[in-house]
Amino acid sequence: MMRSLISIIGCVLLALWYAGCSESDTTAGIEIGNPEIASRNVGFTANFSIDYSETKKASLAKSASDDEYVVIDTFRLVLTEVLATCSYYNKSNGKRQDNGDYLGPDRKNTAAVLPVSFADGAVYRDPFKNLDLSTHGILKEIKVSFQIIREGGFNSISGRVRVGDKKVPFVYELSHFQLFSLFYRNSQIDIQDSLVNLSVIFHVHRFIDGIDFASAEVGEDGVIHISENSNENVWKILNERFIPSFLSLQYEYTNDEGLTIKDYTSDVLNELNNVFYENIITNGNFKDGGQDWIFYTQFGGAADTAIIEEDKSNLMKVHVSEGGSESYSVQILHEDISVAKGAKYKFVFTIWSDIETEITARLGSYITYEKIGFEEHVPVTKTGRSFEVEFTAIVTDPFARLDLNLGKNEATFWIKDVQIIRIK
């Protein structure tokens, strides 16, 4: 099972917590989730393969069986770019969106490309440099770009299709595409033992299910040619399915007419967003300490945080020693909250303080900081109080960010049970 990159490499540092502590026990000086102390120089590998499994997700790509309807024998592409996009919270430069960390192939050689064979299950390490997340912060996604070259076997997919009791060879021409990019969300990326691995998998059943190749015209050479000139209807269907069959979260391609199209893969996006009546904030109950939470101070703000246990449930304690000039001078943040445009959600959490005060809670874009869900000024009392607001997502965003802005006043806050739930 894929594990969150952030939780494994330390982009979000676990806050210490001790079982059996009472509410009065604090651990001063802990700063949870500071990306600048993330691991340096995490190794990066990428593998490219074909998956024949019926399911969308497989821990290992399934090879073709003897009775497979379609078997792909040759599938090669030219890899031109692997780019890691991050958000980070740099105290000296301020928060901003990173333009990306180029991982390979060698950028010093402008002609550098990497031929990869999906049919052979290629795995690569040497062409890529390490990720330096201590500089770039929290990994959001990895972009993988390919070019369609009209020679050397890089412009088609060939294989065999079962027609009756025979296997008939076919060739699907990729002439509809010039180049394309796949964008894999951090939750789709695997890491073990400080090694990040991206699996670029072509899912055959997503590509060919429901297509009747038996009715396709066979050429004089005994091959089913699928192109703009032969079996055009099948070619158009496969063109629509080709790039989504990689099951990346997003994709972008330039077609044969020079038009650039960017969209989400509906399968993956729906799996993220069609979750009802469950908390879509990971570790919203702080069961795993500070995992997946970010602590940030700026504009004169200073604070300590701790995760403590009270009555067998965890809560976050934030002691603001310097309020700073803005409400966002002290922030507790949670990134990568996926919301769908027009869907209705409920945000609810419990908060109290040692003084009567007010905080700001909002759901916005981590890139532009614009509100995409809600922005509320939350009154905070000295007794535990649950706050709740319903909202409709303004845009579809797989990377929305929850901000709890605790600045401007010196105070101690206790926060628990943070939830965002899709209700409609």
VENWO-V960230 format. One record per residue. N is the residue number from 0. SS is DSSP state (helix for helix, strand for strand, loop for the rest). Layout:
[[N;SS] [N;SS]]
This chain:
[[0;loop] [1;loop] [2;loop] [3;loop] [4;helix] [5;helix] [6;helix] [7;helix] [8;helix] [9;loop] [10;loop] [11;loop] [12;loop] [13;loop] [14;loop] [15;loop] [16;loop] [17;loop] [18;loop] [19;loop] [20;loop] [21;loop] [22;loop] [23;loop] [24;loop] [25;loop] [26;loop] [27;loop] [28;loop] [29;strand] [30;loop] [31;loop] [32;loop] [33;loop] [34;helix] [35;helix] [36;helix] [37;loop] [38;loop] [39;loop] [40;loop] [41;strand] [42;strand] [43;strand] [44;strand] [45;strand] [46;strand] [47;strand] [48;strand] [49;strand] [50;strand] [51;loop] [52;loop] [53;loop] [54;loop] [55;loop] [56;loop] [57;loop] [58;loop] [59;loop] [60;loop] [61;loop] [62;loop] [63;loop] [64;loop] [65;loop] [66;loop] [67;loop] [68;loop] [69;strand] [70;strand] [71;strand] [72;strand] [73;strand] [74;strand] [75;strand] [76;strand] [77;strand] [78;strand] [79;strand] [80;strand] [81;strand] [82;strand] [83;strand] [84;strand] [85;strand] [86;strand] [87;strand] [88;strand] [89;strand] [90;loop] [91;loop] [92;loop] [93;strand] [94;strand] [95;strand] [96;strand] [97;loop] [98;loop] [99;loop] [100;strand] [101;strand] [102;strand] [103;strand] [104;loop] [105;loop] [106;loop] [107;loop] [108;loop] [109;loop] [110;loop] [111;loop] [112;loop] [113;strand] [114;strand] [115;strand] [116;strand] [117;loop] [118;loop] [119;loop] [120;loop] [121;strand] [122;strand] [123;strand] [124;loop] [125;loop] [126;loop] [127;loop] [128;loop] [129;loop] [130;strand] [131;loop] [132;helix] [133;helix] [134;helix] [135;helix] [136;loop] [137;strand] [138;strand] [139;strand] [140;strand] [141;strand] [142;strand] [143;strand] [144;strand] [145;strand] [146;strand] [147;loop] [148;loop] [149;loop] [150;loop] [151;loop] [152;loop] [153;loop] [154;loop] [155;strand] [156;strand] [157;strand] [158;strand] [159;strand] [160;strand] [161;strand] [162;strand] [163;loop] [164;loop] [165;strand] [166;strand] [167;strand] [168;strand] [169;strand] [170;strand] [171;strand] [172;strand] [173;loop] [174;loop] [175;loop] [176;strand] [177;strand] [178;strand] [179;strand] [180;strand] [181;strand] [182;strand] [183;strand] [184;strand] [185;helix] [186;helix] [187;helix] [188;loop] [189;strand] [190;strand] [191;strand] [192;loop] [193;loop] [194;strand] [195;strand] [196;strand] [197;strand] [198;strand] [199;strand] [200;strand] [201;strand] [202;strand] [203;helix] [204;helix] [205;helix] [206;helix] [207;helix] [208;loop] [209;loop] [210;loop] [211;loop] [212;helix] [213;helix] [214;helix] [215;loop] [216;loop] [217;loop] [218;loop] [219;loop] [220;loop] [221;loop] [222;loop] [223;strand] [224;strand] [225;strand] [226;loop] [227;loop] [228;loop] [229;loop] [230;loop] [231;helix] [232;helix] [233;helix] [234;helix] [235;helix] [236;helix] [237;helix] [238;helix] [239;helix] [240;helix] [241;helix] [242;helix] [243;helix] [244;helix] [245;helix] [246;loop] [247;loop] [248;loop] [249;strand] [250;strand] [251;strand] [252;strand] [253;strand] [254;strand] [255;loop] [256;loop] [257;loop] [258;loop] [259;strand] [260;strand] [261;strand] [262;strand] [263;strand] [264;loop] [265;helix] [266;helix] [267;helix] [268;helix] [269;helix] [270;helix] [271;helix] [272;helix] [273;loop] [274;loop] [275;loop] [276;loop] [277;loop] [278;strand] [279;loop] [280;loop] [281;loop] [282;loop] [283;loop] [284;loop] [285;loop] [286;loop] [287;loop] [288;loop] [289;loop] [290;loop] [291;loop] [292;loop] [293;strand] [294;strand] [295;strand] [296;strand] [297;loop] [298;loop] [299;loop] [300;strand] [301;strand] [302;strand] [303;strand] [304;strand] [305;strand] [306;strand] [307;strand] [308;strand] [309;strand] [310;loop] [311;loop] [312;strand] [313;strand] [314;strand] [315;strand] [316;strand] [317;strand] [318;strand] [319;strand] [320;strand] [321;strand] [322;strand] [323;loop] [324;loop] [325;loop] [326;helix] [327;helix] [328;helix] [329;strand] [330;strand] [331;strand] [332;strand] [333;strand] [334;strand] [335;strand] [336;strand] [337;strand] [338;strand] [339;loop] [340;loop] [341;loop] [342;loop] [343;strand] [344;strand] [345;strand] [346;strand] [347;strand] [348;strand] [349;strand] [350;strand] [351;strand] [352;strand] [353;loop] [354;loop] [355;loop] [356;strand] [357;strand] [358;strand] [359;strand] [360;strand] [361;strand] [362;strand] [363;strand] [364;strand] [365;loop] [366;loop] [367;loop] [368;loop] [369;loop] [370;strand] [371;strand] [372;strand] [373;strand] [374;strand] [375;strand] [376;strand] [377;strand] [378;strand] [379;strand] [380;loop] [381;loop] [382;loop] [383;loop] [384;strand] [385;strand] [386;strand] [387;strand] [388;strand] [389;strand] [390;strand] [391;strand] [392;loop] [393;loop] [394;loop] [395;loop] [396;strand] [397;strand] [398;strand] [399;strand] [400;strand] [401;strand] [402;strand] [403;strand] [404;strand] [405;loop] [406;loop] [407;loop] [408;loop] [409;loop] [410;strand] [411;strand] [412;strand] [413;strand] [414;strand] [415;strand] [416;strand] [417;strand] [418;strand] [419;strand] [420;strand] [421;strand] [422;loop] [423;loop]]
